[in-house]
Amino acid sequence: MQELELRSITNREVCCYMISCKNSTNIDTVIDWLVKHSKSKN
């Protein structure tokens, strides 16, 4: 996170998740976060 300087982004919420597509680890958590923060009007 330090190398990405994510703390410098102050005008929106930023999250960093460790995921594994191979092992299906945290995929559901990331999808939930993306849906929650989407700007879609569906």
N, C-alpha and C positions, 0 to 999 in steps of 0.2 A: 504494500500500500504506500509506503514511503516513496518508493521509486516512481510510482504513478502520480504522486502528489495529489491524492484524492482529497486531502484535508483542505486544499486551497480552493476547492469548489464550494462556494457558500450560497449560491442562489438556487440550489435544488438539492434534493436528497440523493445521496450516492451510497451504494452498497457494493460490497465485494464478497462474493461467495466462492468457496472452493467447490467445484463440481467434478464429477467423473461421468462422462457419457458411457464409457465402457462398463462401469459398475452401477450406473444409474443412481449415483449418489448426489443428493440435493437438487436433482432436476426439478422435482415438484415444488420445492421452496423457491427456486429461481423463477419458475413459471408463475407461481402465485404473486411474487413481487412484481414481475413485469405486467401482469394483468391489473394489479392494484394501481400501478403507476402509469398505465397507458392513457393516452389522451383520446382514445377512440370513443365515439358517441353511440356505439352499438348497444 
